[in-house]
Structure formats: C-alpha cells, structure tokens
C-alpha cells in the first residue's frame, strides 16, 4: 500500500513539474521571444483610418492627348495622428515661420488683412458673413471682435502678437476644412522642392508636420477650352454634409464648374484607406494600406488639341483684323467667339472665346480677370446671347419654300423701302434695306446672296411669327443644343415674350423678327448647330463635346456618346437645296467671296450685321462645307464687328487649318 501511494505521489509531482515547465516555457515565449510584439499589441489602443486621395482623372482630346491632367506636387501637411498633444499651435507657428521665409502661400481663407489693425478684405462680404456665423458672432461684429474670438476659440494667447492673425487664420481654415485624426490639413500646397527639403530635414523636431505628395490639376496649355473645362476646388464643411454619403472626404478636390463638374463622378476616382495603429502613448505601432486608391477615369473629348490651338489663334487674328479696319472710329471690336462642329455627328471640333484666360494662372490672376472690362471669364460661346441678324434669313427662306408659299422662281421687287404697313401700324418711318438699297426684282437665291431685308420682311409677314419660330426651333435656334455643360437656351421674338417685357405685340414686329432683330437672341453654339442642320438638309444632331469615358489605364471604354438626332425638318420642295444655292452665291459672288473664293472647294455661307443699342453692330456668320460633302460647320460672332462679311476671313482660315491638319495626319499614316 505504501509503495502504491509513493508511486502515485511521484506521478503527481511529475505532472505538477511538467505543468510548471510548460507554463514556464510559455511565459518565456510570451515575455522573451514574442515579448516586444505582445507588449506593443497590449498597448495599441487606437486604430485610425486615413484616406489616401485618388489621383483625379484626365481630360484628353479625341486622340488621347491630355488637356487637363495631374501633376505631383509637395504639400506641407498637419497630421493629427502624429501631432503631440498640446503642440498644435506651436507646430503651426514653427511651420509658418519657415513657409513665410521661403515665400510660400499659406492655406488661409480668413477674410482679414495680415497687417494690424486686421481690417476685413473689401469684396469678401460673403466670406465675412460665413466667418461671423462660424464664430457665432453678431452680424455687426468688428475685426477686433473677430480677433478676440479667434484667440479664445483656438487658445492663441501664447502665440506672439505678430503671428496671432496668421495662426488664427490657419486654425479657422482647418476648422472649415474639417481637420481631424482622419483628415489631415494641408497648410501650404504645391511648395518648392527647397521648402519640402527643409521640412524633411526638420521632421524629428516638427513631429505632426510632414511633407506629402498630392496631384494638382495641370494644363499642358491653359488657354485651351478654359471656359469649357471648368475649375476644381476644395470641399467646404457645408458642402461635405451633402457629399459625405457619396464617399467624399473633407480634403477631397471637387469639380466646381464646366466639364470638371459635369463629369465629377468619373473623374473623382476611388480613394484608398491606410490604417494607422497607435499605442496608449500615442506612438505609431503599425501601418497598413487596406484599400489601394484607384485613379479617376479619363474624359475624352471630341476636339483635337492642335486644331483647337489653331482656332484660338485664328479668332485672335480675326479680332485684330477687325480692329485694324475700325481704327479711329471709336467702335473697336473687343470680343468675339467661334464654334466649329462636325456636320455628320454634331461633335464639337473647337470652341473659342476672345478674350480668354489661362487656367494655369487662373487663381493668381483671378482679380485681374474679374476687373478686366472685356470680361475674359465670360463664356461667350455657350452663355453669350446675341441677335443673329441676317443669318436668320436662311430659316425664313426654308420655312417659306417648305410651306409652298414661294418656290425658286418666285420674285419680289425690292424698292429699298418696305411700305406694306402704314406709319401708324409701324410706328414711324417704314423700314428698308441697308442704306436703303433697291435690289430690284429678285428671287430667293438672289435675296440670300445680297441679304435683301425687304424680301424677307415680306416672307416673314406672310408666314406669320408662329411658323417662323417653329422652323427656327427645329433647326436649333432658341433651344438647347444638347451640350454636356451649361448653356443658355436663348429666345425667339414672340408675342409672349413681348408681353413678358410689359409691351404689346405689334403687327409689324414680325418683319423685324424675320431678319434676326427685335428680341431674338441666340448663342454661338446654336448658330453652329443651325449651320450644320442646314448642311444636313434639316437633320439636327445633338451637339456634344465628350467622345467617351475611358478607364484610367485605357483598358476599357466605359461610355461612348451616341450620335443622336434631336429633330428632322423634311426637305420638302427641295427647300434646303435651293437655300444652299443662295448661300453658295453669297460665298462666290457676294461680299464674302473676297475670302471664301480663295478656297479650292465650295463653302456655303450667310453673313449678318445685327444692330445693338448704342448705334453699334455685331457681325455674325454661319458657314459649312465643302458643299459637295459637308464636314464642318463654323459660326463666328464678333461684338462691334461691323459688316458680317469681314468674318469670312476667319471662316476661310478655319477651313484651311482643318484640312492642313487632316491631310498631314493622313500623310503620316500612309508613310508608316
């Protein structure tokens, strides 16, 4: 019995020893072998997800040549995940001193001057109101009230007086942009390499301040389509409330206007996520990219980079030519606009405004652009509303021929004065042709060639305003063209619009409307669409400037813009063919022949001289060609340009540029 007990006791001792040995080995594993890892993990109390902003997609020309792209730049960033507790103001102050010494621009939206007594900046009323609202101050709060509130709100008492306004402005901007552990704040964007190097060298002393890389919008030629491309900018706190559900972060860039805004969902891309793990002492213990960022897609346009550049130069040259002709008259042309579209598809080939601006220096020169009396920021080609003048006569001719009111043999005797209405019906001297010229007995083709007002007065009167306007709408005047970016709808003269203005429609109003005067106002892009519709014998395509959406790596076409017919005006009684003959006569025998007859092919055109207030005249032209197989339609409007035939100079140069580029490309392909 005793031996059995001793045996059992020995076994128990061995078991206990084995357990102790196992626990000891495990403890050694925990404390010695894996001790450092488990120690870090035991102290990792915080995980922070930070957004890795995706590169914005490009906007490219029809051949894939980038027009608006991304450029890698250095930013000075405040990162709360790394910022020591209680050191924010000190870090800002230390960084500000470096940035100012290097001549860098601070990210400071506080609408107050830097110098004492810190007055509000003139012209910033909206921002000043937002500042007062943010600080919960009364609408009459002074600059001194604002500074006192900033000092209290951001505990700026320890900041030296000479830097308090600057640090306060940065803190205010940080708040507006939503600075937090998840959203770092860029204190200065696009700093020089020298500045970036200084901050990198001081990284140990400036914990929480880091140099980061970001993508800045870059334009290979900032003068190409600036009004159409639009602008990008930061998301403000009030915008974020609406955009948060769409996956936006407070430090994201957002399309603010133009194509940047219209195609924001494609250009934005998908942000990535990096997870940062910190221990209880605020030290970084781990960092992992849990989602890679995916760049935005490429928006490919219908314009050709080289052709757009040529068109810009042609329009500037056209304005210079008009200025030379009007020198000393006091009515000098200062602005013009041009649209060129593909007759067969409605695709925009070029859009140009003069004067214009450069997107590469838009921000720095914004105040100068705004102050310029010639309004370079105004998007004339899509937003400008102009009386069309005599180019409208093409529509009246088509309507009259289609209705059977006249045929190509119909004649009218122009005496230089249209006396159908009595003086009481007209309200004054009877209207006449330009300079009271008597054209004699002419048919519709001749009337288009010489632009006889009286001929079209009579057609308009007999057709009635409803028929005239219905035809104009079908051909693209006074209606939206279908373009992807914001455009004006324009208007046609009508009894309803006259009543809206508080007037009374008179019987004689229809004759002024029939020559493109009175209240009719159209955009240059509509005028080009109208020209293309005439070239297509009444088929009006949706005008568009986006060719397709392509994935960032060009591996997939996500979307292609279809060729869409918006309306069709039947070529009844060969109306369009007859009108085309009249437009050819205007190009080959009329005033425009001085330029258009030089081309080796035939171009159909119609010019206009539209009277505007101040005894001034805008010039207009619509053209398409080659008539044998129309490819392009051109519209030009010049403010205070005088006689419309002068614009045939620009039309001629556009056709030359188009075929020079096309032929060069074809020859290059053959050579390959």
Phi, psi and omega per residue, in radians:
X1 nan -0.751 -3.140
X2 -1.084 -0.700 3.134
X3 -1.139 -0.608 3.131
X4 -1.155 -0.752 3.134
X5 -1.126 -0.752 3.112
X6 -1.075 -0.682 3.131
X7 -1.125 -0.751 -3.140
X8 -1.156 -0.661 3.137
X9 -1.138 -0.713 3.104
X10 -1.079 -0.748 3.119
X11 -1.067 -0.743 -3.135
X12 -1.107 -0.725 3.131
X13 -1.104 -0.767 3.119
X14 -1.061 -0.726 3.139
X15 -1.111 -0.769 3.136
X16 -1.113 -0.709 3.124
X17 -1.094 -0.755 -3.140
X18 -1.068 -0.720 3.135
X19 -1.111 -0.793 3.133
X20 -1.074 -0.728 3.109
X21 -1.079 -0.753 3.140
X22 -1.082 -0.785 3.137
X23 -1.136 -0.659 -3.137
X24 -1.134 -0.785 3.108
X25 -1.074 -0.719 3.140
X26 -1.149 -0.679 3.130
X27 -1.139 -0.684 3.068
X28 -1.082 -0.708 3.106
X29 -1.046 -0.795 -3.108
X30 -1.186 -0.828 -2.948
X31 -1.557 -0.556 -3.045
X32 -1.779 -1.030 -3.055
X33 -1.218 -0.913 -3.104
X34 -1.866 0.302 -3.031
X35 -1.032 -0.790 -3.086
X36 -1.113 -0.742 -3.138
X37 -1.096 -0.831 -3.100
X38 -1.229 -0.519 3.096
X39 -1.127 -0.765 3.120
X40 -1.100 -0.752 -3.099
X41 -1.183 -0.613 -3.122
X42 -1.156 -0.443 -3.121
X43 -1.727 -0.056 -3.129
X44 -1.357 1.739 -3.041
X45 -1.853 -0.176 -3.048
X46 -2.372 2.343 2.992
X47 -2.112 2.237 -3.105
X48 -2.121 2.266 3.041
X49 -1.683 2.133 3.070
X50 -1.960 2.520 -3.114
X51 -1.426 2.355 2.984
X52 -1.804 1.880 -3.003
X53 -1.193 2.284 3.118
X54 -1.311 2.557 3.082
X55 -1.145 2.399 -3.139
X56 -1.243 2.508 3.141
X57 -1.181 2.782 3.139
X58 -1.472 2.763 2.872
X59 -2.001 2.095 -3.012
X60 -2.136 2.881 3.094
X61 -1.409 -3.094 -3.037
X62 -1.104 -0.400 3.134
X63 -1.678 0.077 3.137
X64 1.550 0.100 3.112
X65 -1.315 2.127 -3.092
X66 -1.091 2.334 3.011
X67 -1.817 -0.797 3.042
X68 -2.143 2.080 -3.101
X69 -2.329 -2.967 3.138
X70 -1.912 2.438 3.111
X71 -2.179 2.238 -3.131
X72 -1.266 2.226 -3.140
X73 -2.313 2.862 3.110
X74 -1.696 2.376 3.061
X75 -2.139 2.595 3.009
X76 -1.680 2.008 -2.941
X77 -2.068 2.371 3.002
X78 -1.636 2.097 -3.089
X79 -2.011 1.940 -3.071
X80 -1.130 -0.452 3.137
X81 -1.112 -0.470 -3.125
X82 -1.899 -0.075 -3.020
X83 -1.342 2.111 3.092
X84 -1.065 2.547 -3.109
X85 -1.047 2.331 3.075
X86 1.328 0.146 -3.055
X87 -1.890 0.077 -2.999
X88 -1.055 -0.916 -3.113
X89 -1.075 -0.672 3.136
X90 -1.138 -0.732 3.137
X91 -1.127 -0.686 3.113
X92 -1.111 -0.801 -3.123
X93 -1.066 -0.809 -3.133
X94 -1.088 -0.696 -3.133
X95 -1.228 -0.693 3.138
X96 -1.036 -0.753 -3.132
X97 -1.036 -0.729 3.119
X98 -1.171 -0.798 -3.076
X99 -1.113 -0.730 3.125
X100 -1.142 -0.728 -3.134
X101 -1.126 -0.452 3.138
X102 -1.641 0.021 3.104
X103 1.270 0.433 -3.132
X104 -1.480 2.694 3.128
X105 -1.576 2.276 -3.117
X106 -1.492 2.593 3.057
X107 -1.452 1.463 -2.997
X108 -2.385 1.925 -3.091
X109 -1.771 0.101 -3.134
X110 -1.075 2.104 -3.043
X111 -1.394 0.936 -3.131
X112 -2.382 2.546 3.128
X113 -1.110 2.662 3.139
X114 -1.318 -0.513 -3.048
X115 -1.533 2.557 3.058
X116 -1.090 2.379 0.268
X117 -1.651 0.514 3.002
X118 1.003 0.943 -3.135
X119 -1.256 2.673 3.067
X120 -1.119 2.529 -3.140
X121 -1.370 2.237 -3.118
X122 -1.105 2.419 3.122
X123 1.536 0.034 -3.110
X124 -1.915 0.673 -3.035
X125 -1.054 -0.711 -3.133
X126 -1.110 -0.800 3.140
X127 -1.142 -0.619 3.114
X128 -1.136 -0.729 3.097
X129 -1.101 -0.690 3.116
X130 -1.159 -0.657 3.107
X131 -1.067 -0.842 3.136
X132 -1.070 -0.702 3.133
X133 -1.115 -0.772 -3.119
X134 -1.073 -0.718 -3.120
X135 -1.487 -0.014 -3.134
X136 1.013 0.835 3.091
X137 -1.877 2.769 3.124
X138 -1.198 2.775 -3.083
X139 -1.121 -0.348 -3.129
X140 -1.733 0.168 -3.115
X141 -1.044 2.389 -3.095
X142 -1.539 3.064 3.076
X143 -1.062 -0.674 3.120
X144 -1.139 -0.660 3.080
X145 -1.089 -0.722 -3.135
X146 -1.112 -0.802 -3.120
X147 -1.109 -0.673 3.118
X148 -1.115 -0.707 -3.133
X149 -1.211 -0.700 3.100
X150 -1.077 -0.745 -3.139
X151 -1.070 -0.760 3.131
X152 -1.211 -0.779 -3.031
X153 -1.145 -0.672 -3.046
X154 -1.939 0.271 3.120
X155 0.803 1.075 -3.064
X156 -1.664 0.205 -3.061
X157 -1.023 -0.576 -3.095
X158 -1.493 -0.115 3.130
X159 -1.387 2.290 3.123
X160 -0.950 2.545 -3.062
X161 -0.939 -0.709 -3.054
X162 -1.216 -0.242 3.138
X163 -1.979 -0.032 -3.024
X164 -1.131 -0.711 3.113
X165 -1.096 -0.721 -3.087
X166 -1.198 -0.852 3.141
X167 -1.107 -0.711 3.096
X168 -1.075 -0.697 3.120
X169 -1.131 -0.694 3.120
X170 -1.196 -0.733 3.102
X171 -1.077 -0.698 3.110
X172 -1.110 -0.756 3.132
X173 -1.120 -0.698 3.097
X174 -1.034 -0.746 3.132
X175 -1.126 -0.748 -3.133
X176 -1.118 -0.583 -3.123
X177 -1.590 0.032 3.020
X178 1.354 0.672 3.113
X179 -0.979 2.260 3.120
X180 -2.803 -3.111 3.113
X181 -1.091 -0.501 -3.137
X182 -1.546 -0.381 -3.057
X183 -2.232 1.667 3.077
X184 -1.089 2.894 -3.091
X185 -2.116 2.263 3.088
X186 -1.501 1.873 -3.109
X187 -1.312 -0.508 3.073
X188 -2.614 2.318 -3.096
X189 -1.874 2.606 3.043
X190 0.939 0.937 3.131
X191 -1.433 2.859 -3.123
X192 -1.231 2.828 3.092
X193 -1.070 -0.644 3.134
X194 -1.094 -0.772 3.117
X195 -1.123 -0.759 3.122
X196 -1.045 -0.691 3.140
X197 -1.117 -0.720 3.125
X198 -1.044 -0.806 -3.120
X199 -1.174 -0.619 3.110
X200 -1.159 -0.663 3.124
X201 -1.188 -0.470 -3.115
X202 -1.760 0.307 -3.024
X203 -1.046 -0.601 3.134
X204 -1.199 -0.683 3.139
X205 -1.345 -0.434 -3.071
X206 -1.952 0.935 3.104
X207 -0.991 2.305 -3.104
X208 1.710 -0.236 3.059
X209 -1.955 2.214 -3.074
X210 -2.457 2.798 3.042
X211 -1.664 2.135 3.121
X212 -2.077 2.780 3.083
X213 -1.826 2.445 3.093
X214 -2.454 3.001 -3.137
X215 -1.840 2.126 3.124
X216 -1.818 2.474 3.092
X217 -1.090 2.214 -3.113
X218 -2.223 2.391 -3.119
X219 -2.065 2.092 -3.138
X220 -1.065 -0.561 2.992
X221 -2.505 1.768 -3.049
X222 -1.156 -0.150 3.135
X223 -1.598 -0.050 3.128
X224 -1.479 1.977 3.039
X225 0.932 0.695 -3.083
X226 -1.069 -0.660 -3.139
X227 -1.204 -0.481 -3.072
X228 -1.528 -0.747 3.130
X229 -1.068 -0.745 -3.123
X230 1.465 -2.941 -3.035
X231 -2.204 2.838 3.025
X232 -2.131 2.779 -3.138
X233 -2.874 3.050 -3.116
X234 -1.289 2.777 3.068
X235 -1.555 2.232 3.085
X236 -1.537 2.832 -3.059
X237 -0.982 -0.716 -3.107
X238 -1.217 -0.539 3.068
X239 -1.246 -0.610 -3.063
X240 -1.073 -0.561 -3.133
X241 -1.036 -0.575 3.129
X242 -1.543 -0.510 -3.023
X243 -1.613 -0.244 -3.078
X244 -0.989 -0.734 -3.107
X245 -1.181 -0.264 3.135
X246 -1.645 0.147 3.073
X247 1.582 0.241 -3.129
X248 -1.523 2.572 2.991
X249 -1.856 2.836 -3.069
X250 -1.173 -0.379 3.135
X251 -1.726 0.236 3.118
X252 -1.312 2.819 3.012
X253 -1.750 2.459 -3.042
X254 -2.224 2.416 3.021
X255 -1.176 2.171 -3.049
X256 -1.738 -0.448 -3.100
X257 -2.771 2.967 3.055
X258 1.052 -2.631 -3.138
X259 -1.111 -0.541 3.107
X260 -1.014 -0.663 3.138
X261 -1.418 -0.776 -3.072
X262 -1.098 -0.576 -3.091
X263 -1.999 0.510 -3.134
X264 -0.964 -0.735 -3.063
X265 -1.113 -0.511 3.101
X266 -1.487 -0.698 -3.040
X267 -1.299 -0.476 -2.998
X268 -1.078 -0.741 -3.037
X269 1.395 -3.097 -3.126
X270 -2.046 2.100 -3.113
X271 -1.194 2.667 3.048
X272 -1.677 3.087 -3.134
X273 -2.358 2.283 2.998
X274 -2.010 2.293 -3.120
X275 -1.749 2.168 3.136
X276 -1.922 2.281 -3.141
X277 -1.953 2.259 -3.105
X278 -2.171 2.535 3.093
X279 -1.501 -3.051 -3.051
X280 -1.180 -0.261 3.119
X281 -1.674 0.081 3.139
X282 1.450 0.183 -3.140
X283 -1.526 2.487 3.126
X284 -1.295 2.178 3.134
X285 -1.916 -0.350 -3.130
X286 -2.829 2.660 3.091
X287 -2.558 2.303 -3.086
X288 -2.549 2.320 3.038
X289 -1.437 1.968 -3.097
X290 -1.677 -0.265 3.070
X291 -2.607 2.081 3.132
X292 -1.267 2.428 3.075
X293 -1.235 2.549 3.089
X294 -2.055 2.079 -3.104
X295 -1.019 2.761 3.105
X296 -1.223 2.876 -3.140
X297 -1.365 2.907 3.122
X298 -1.688 2.232 3.029
X299 -1.634 1.946 -3.104
X300 -1.695 2.184 -3.070
X301 -1.575 3.008 3.098
X302 -1.581 -0.155 -3.105
X303 -1.432 2.687 3.047
X304 -1.793 2.245 -3.056
X305 -0.917 -0.897 -3.066
X306 -1.168 -0.731 -3.130
X307 -1.143 -0.688 3.110
X308 -1.078 -0.722 3.079
X309 -1.054 -0.750 -3.135
X310 -1.121 -0.738 -3.140
X311 -1.101 -0.699 3.077
X312 -1.006 -0.778 -3.135
X313 -1.190 -0.663 3.136
X314 -1.103 -0.745 -3.138
X315 -1.144 -0.746 3.100
X316 -1.081 -0.694 3.113
X317 -1.159 -0.635 3.104
X318 -1.097 -0.771 3.122
X319 -1.103 -0.745 3.121
X320 -1.063 -0.682 3.111
X321 -1.118 -0.752 3.118
X322 -1.146 -0.634 3.121
X323 -1.164 -0.668 3.092
X324 -1.105 -0.687 -3.109
X325 -1.244 -0.501 -3.083
X326 -1.772 0.137 -3.090
X327 -0.952 2.219 3.106
X328 1.566 -0.113 -3.125
X329 -1.515 -0.293 -3.095
X330 1.344 0.208 -3.135
X331 -2.266 0.855 -3.009
X332 -1.290 2.358 3.069
X333 -1.155 2.249 3.141
X334 -2.139 -0.127 -3.088
X335 -2.652 2.563 3.110
X336 -2.738 2.930 -3.121
X337 -2.668 2.663 -3.060
X338 -2.520 2.520 3.044
X339 -2.334 2.378 3.086
X340 -2.245 2.205 -3.132
X341 -2.284 2.782 3.108
X342 -1.382 2.082 -3.086
X343 -1.073 -0.645 -2.996
X344 -1.409 -0.285 -3.066
X345 -2.311 -0.307 -3.034
X346 1.443 0.108 -3.140
X347 -1.284 2.375 3.082
X348 -1.262 2.267 3.088
X349 -1.750 -0.505 3.094
X350 -2.920 2.506 3.009
X351 -2.330 2.357 -3.069
X352 -2.517 2.465 3.042
X353 -2.144 2.522 3.027
X354 -2.383 2.210 -0.043
X355 -1.292 2.897 -3.123
X356 -2.356 -2.841 -3.127
X357 -2.585 3.026 -3.083
X358 -1.968 2.081 -3.126
X359 -1.124 -0.411 -3.136
X360 -1.206 -0.413 3.086
X361 -2.188 0.451 -3.099
X362 -1.015 -0.816 -3.072
X363 -1.157 -0.854 -3.091
X364 -1.167 -0.558 -3.084
X365 -1.759 0.161 -3.026
X366 -0.976 -0.807 -3.101
X367 -1.087 -0.636 3.100
X368 -1.191 -0.701 3.108
X369 -1.091 -0.741 -3.126
X370 -1.132 -0.673 -3.082
X371 -1.355 -0.281 -3.096
X372 -1.145 2.122 -3.089
X373 -1.143 -0.291 3.120
X374 -1.584 0.118 3.006
X375 0.815 1.148 3.136
X376 -1.148 -0.372 3.136
X377 -1.361 -0.190 -3.092
X378 -1.344 2.208 -3.116
X379 -1.487 1.374 -3.049
X380 -1.049 -0.662 -3.017
X381 -1.146 -0.484 3.127
X382 -1.970 -0.448 -3.050
X383 -1.919 -0.317 -3.120
X384 -1.261 2.335 3.104
X385 -1.955 2.131 -3.046
X386 -2.314 2.536 2.939
X387 -1.139 2.312 -3.094
X388 -1.332 -0.430 -3.081
X389 1.201 -2.577 -2.963
X390 -1.200 -0.229 3.054
X391 -1.086 -0.376 3.121
X392 -1.187 -0.355 -3.106
X393 -1.103 -0.471 3.084
X394 -1.032 -0.762 3.118
X395 -1.093 -0.765 -3.132
X396 -1.109 -0.709 3.121
X397 -1.096 -0.786 3.125
X398 -1.061 -0.801 -3.120
X399 -1.079 -0.734 -3.122
X400 -1.183 -0.719 3.128
X401 -1.201 -0.755 -3.126
X402 -1.111 -0.658 -3.100
X403 -1.321 -0.221 -3.076
X404 1.464 0.079 3.119
X405 -1.065 -0.637 3.070
X406 -2.419 2.919 2.933
X407 -2.264 -3.070 -3.046
X408 -1.189 -0.265 3.136
X409 -1.636 -0.155 3.133
X410 -1.093 2.418 3.112
X411 -2.217 2.708 3.104
X412 -2.395 2.454 -3.139
X413 -1.690 1.974 3.132
X414 -1.612 2.106 3.116
X415 -1.724 0.018 -3.114
X416 1.683 -0.277 3.127
X417 -2.374 2.352 3.113
X418 -1.705 1.914 -2.989
X419 -1.975 0.414 -3.128
X420 -1.078 -0.769 -3.101
X421 -1.535 2.559 3.044
X422 -1.275 2.889 -3.136
X423 -1.073 -0.570 3.138
X424 -1.246 -0.647 3.105
X425 -1.215 -0.623 -3.096
X426 -1.497 -0.620 3.133
X427 1.547 0.437 3.136
X428 2.806 -2.741 -3.133
X429 -1.133 2.349 3.131
X430 -1.000 2.481 3.140
X431 -1.280 2.780 -3.140
X432 -2.520 -3.058 3.041
X433 -1.328 2.902 3.135
X434 -0.990 2.273 -3.122
X435 1.043 0.382 -3.134
X436 0.946 0.596 3.123
X437 -1.208 2.302 3.071
X438 -1.679 1.991 -3.084
X439 -1.533 -0.161 3.139
X440 1.321 -2.718 -3.097
X441 -1.469 2.057 -3.067
X442 -2.413 2.728 3.051
X443 -1.742 -3.081 -3.020
X444 -1.163 -0.640 3.131
X445 -1.155 -0.728 3.113
X446 -1.183 -0.627 3.130
X447 -1.117 -0.637 3.067
X448 -1.214 -0.665 -3.138
X449 -1.079 -0.826 -3.066
X450 -1.662 -0.073 3.127
X451 1.012 0.958 -3.101
X452 -1.298 1.993 3.121
X453 -1.076 -0.797 -3.033
X454 -1.074 -0.685 3.115
X455 -1.004 -0.787 -3.074
X456 -1.461 -0.398 2.944
X457 -0.981 -0.841 -3.039
X458 -1.209 -0.698 3.098
X459 -1.105 -0.769 -3.127
X460 -1.090 -0.741 3.120
X461 -1.053 -0.751 -3.076
X462 -1.312 -0.576 3.111
X463 -1.286 -0.688 -3.048
X464 1.569 2.619 -3.023
X465 -1.131 -0.583 -3.119
X466 -1.123 -0.776 3.132
X467 -1.153 -0.740 3.120
X468 -1.042 -0.804 -3.075
X469 -1.268 -0.636 3.110
X470 -1.069 -0.734 3.103
X471 -1.136 -0.744 -3.125
X472 -1.090 -0.733 3.111
X473 -1.071 -0.780 -3.140
X474 -1.075 -0.492 -3.114
X475 -1.673 0.090 2.960
X476 1.821 0.167 -3.137
X477 -1.762 2.311 3.132
X478 1.312 0.286 3.077
X479 -2.366 2.770 3.112
X480 -1.179 2.495 -3.072
X481 -1.494 -0.289 -3.068
X482 1.796 -0.007 -3.105
X483 -1.035 2.584 -3.029
X484 -1.301 -0.301 3.130
X485 -1.924 2.875 -3.015
X486 -1.046 2.258 3.122
X487 -2.396 2.694 3.071
X488 -1.357 2.531 3.130
X489 -1.404 -0.478 -3.090
X490 1.331 -3.031 -3.118
X491 -2.773 2.787 3.034
X492 -2.044 2.599 3.100
X493 -1.083 2.377 -3.117
X494 -2.826 2.807 3.056
X495 -1.025 -0.663 -3.119
X496 -1.112 -0.753 -3.116
X497 -1.214 -0.660 3.089
X498 -1.067 -0.728 3.114
X499 -1.144 -0.674 3.116
X500 -1.043 -0.588 3.116
X501 -1.422 -0.040 3.123
X502 1.568 0.202 -3.127
X503 -1.801 -3.080 3.117
X504 -2.142 2.234 3.140
X505 -1.178 2.205 3.131
X506 -1.765 2.694 -3.134
X507 -0.996 -0.635 -3.079
X508 -1.381 -0.109 -3.113
X509 -1.106 -0.549 -3.079
X510 -1.093 -0.524 -3.085
X511 -1.300 -0.593 3.060
X512 -1.221 -0.665 3.095
X513 -1.099 -0.544 -3.060
X514 -1.296 -0.208 3.060
X515 -1.976 0.366 3.037
X516 1.350 0.456 3.125
X517 -1.963 -2.623 -3.120
X518 1.052 -2.162 -3.043
X519 -1.741 0.025 -3.122
X520 -1.136 2.302 3.128
X521 -2.566 2.173 -3.098
X522 -2.230 2.919 3.089
X523 -1.698 2.730 3.077
X524 -1.035 -0.608 3.122
X525 -1.179 -0.564 3.041
X526 -1.160 -0.672 -3.131
X527 -1.111 -0.694 3.092
X528 -1.179 -0.692 3.098
X529 -1.100 -0.717 3.092
X530 -1.046 -0.797 3.125
X531 -1.085 -0.733 3.130
X532 -1.151 -0.623 3.120
X533 -1.134 -0.715 3.078
X534 -1.112 -0.735 3.118
X535 -1.071 -0.590 -3.126
X536 -1.545 0.235 3.120
X537 0.984 0.734 3.008
X538 1.783 -0.105 3.109
X539 -1.526 2.098 -3.132
X540 -1.886 2.027 3.101
X541 -1.550 2.665 3.012
X542 -1.147 2.214 3.097
X543 -1.347 2.327 -3.114
X544 -2.568 2.654 -3.131
X545 -2.070 -0.146 3.087
X546 -1.758 2.131 3.124
X547 -1.439 -0.806 -3.072
X548 -2.918 2.931 2.998
X549 -2.004 2.183 -3.073
X550 -2.095 2.473 3.117
X551 -1.049 2.730 -3.018
X552 -1.016 -0.484 -3.137
X553 -1.729 0.192 3.121
X554 1.078 0.343 -3.117
X555 -1.527 -0.245 -3.028
X556 -2.606 2.351 2.992
X557 -1.558 1.960 -3.047
X558 -1.425 -0.615 -3.089
X559 -2.708 2.456 3.020
X560 -2.185 2.311 3.136
X561 -1.255 2.135 -3.134
X562 -1.338 2.679 3.004
X563 -1.392 2.065 -2.993
X564 -2.130 2.300 3.060
X565 -1.559 2.146 3.134
X566 -1.593 -0.580 3.121
X567 -2.796 2.736 3.093
X568 -2.322 2.199 3.064
X569 -1.873 1.896 -3.079
X570 -0.986 2.493 -3.138
X571 -1.430 0.948 -3.122
X572 -1.084 2.391 3.124
X573 1.019 0.456 -3.130
X574 0.959 0.620 -3.045
X575 -1.019 -0.790 -3.091
X576 -1.213 -0.599 3.115
X577 -1.140 -0.718 -3.137
X578 -1.170 -0.775 3.123
X579 -1.091 -0.702 3.122
X580 -1.041 -0.689 3.115
X581 -1.080 -0.685 3.086
X582 -1.141 -0.663 3.118
X583 -1.223 -0.577 3.060
X584 -1.150 -0.716 3.103
X585 -1.087 -0.627 3.103
X586 -1.126 -0.576 -3.129
X587 -1.434 -0.537 -3.034
X588 -1.797 -0.389 -3.103
X589 -2.179 -0.361 -3.121
X590 -1.457 -2.932 -3.085
X591 -1.113 -0.536 -3.117
X592 -1.207 -0.250 -3.094
X593 -1.110 -0.358 -3.141
X594 -1.008 -0.469 3.113
X595 -1.971 -0.776 -2.996
X596 -1.301 -0.404 3.120
X597 -1.230 -0.221 3.132
X598 -1.325 -0.311 -3.092
X599 -1.322 2.595 -3.108
X600 -1.400 0.116 3.101
X601 -2.445 2.994 -3.043
X602 -1.669 2.322 3.077
X603 -2.053 2.301 3.053
X604 -1.579 2.394 -3.093
X605 -2.602 2.827 2.978
X606 -2.571 2.294 -3.124
X607 -1.853 2.875 3.104
X608 -2.576 2.635 3.058
X609 -2.263 1.725 -2.986
X610 -1.688 2.167 3.133
X611 -1.320 2.386 3.097
X612 -2.249 2.835 -3.125
X613 -0.929 2.552 3.119
X614 1.654 0.312 -3.131
X615 0.991 0.731 3.134
X616 -2.070 2.844 -3.117
X617 -2.340 2.218 2.957
X618 -1.525 2.537 3.085
X619 -1.831 2.498 -3.131
X620 -2.363 2.684 3.028
X621 -2.670 2.490 2.968
X622 -2.215 2.462 -3.102
X623 -2.704 2.734 3.031
X624 -2.643 2.805 -3.141
X625 3.002 -3.121 -0.212
X626 -1.092 2.517 -3.050
X627 -1.015 -0.613 -3.102
X628 -1.085 -0.560 3.112
X629 -2.736 1.412 -3.001
X630 -0.996 2.311 3.099
X631 -2.042 -0.759 -3.075
X632 -2.238 2.616 3.038
X633 -2.094 2.422 -3.055
X634 -2.209 2.418 3.020
X635 -2.327 2.345 3.077
X636 -2.317 2.394 2.996
X637 -2.273 2.247 3.128
X638 -2.102 2.183 3.122
X639 -1.278 2.267 -3.078
X640 0.977 0.640 -3.083
X641 -1.504 -0.188 3.122
X642 1.371 -2.442 -3.074
X643 -1.127 2.312 -3.070
X644 -1.106 -0.482 -3.085
X645 -1.108 -0.368 3.094
X646 -1.059 -0.456 -3.110
X647 -1.333 -0.183 3.041
X648 -1.074 -0.421 3.064
X649 -1.038 -0.822 3.117
X650 -1.199 -0.694 3.126
X651 -1.057 -0.806 3.117
X652 -0.978 -0.792 -3.093
X653 -1.199 -0.552 3.079
X654 -1.144 -0.806 3.128
X655 -1.085 -0.720 3.124
X656 -1.074 -0.816 -3.123
X657 -1.094 -0.748 -3.114
X658 -1.021 -0.835 -3.078
X659 -1.387 -0.467 3.044
X660 -1.116 -0.776 3.139
X661 -1.202 -0.764 -3.131
X662 -1.088 -0.806 -3.128
X663 -1.134 -0.702 3.133
X664 -1.096 -0.699 3.130
X665 -1.169 -0.734 -3.139
X666 -1.147 -0.719 3.118
X667 -1.126 -0.652 3.119
X668 -1.141 -0.661 3.118
X669 -1.176 -0.700 3.119
X670 -1.115 -0.696 -3.123
X671 -1.127 -0.489 -3.139
X672 -1.326 nan nan
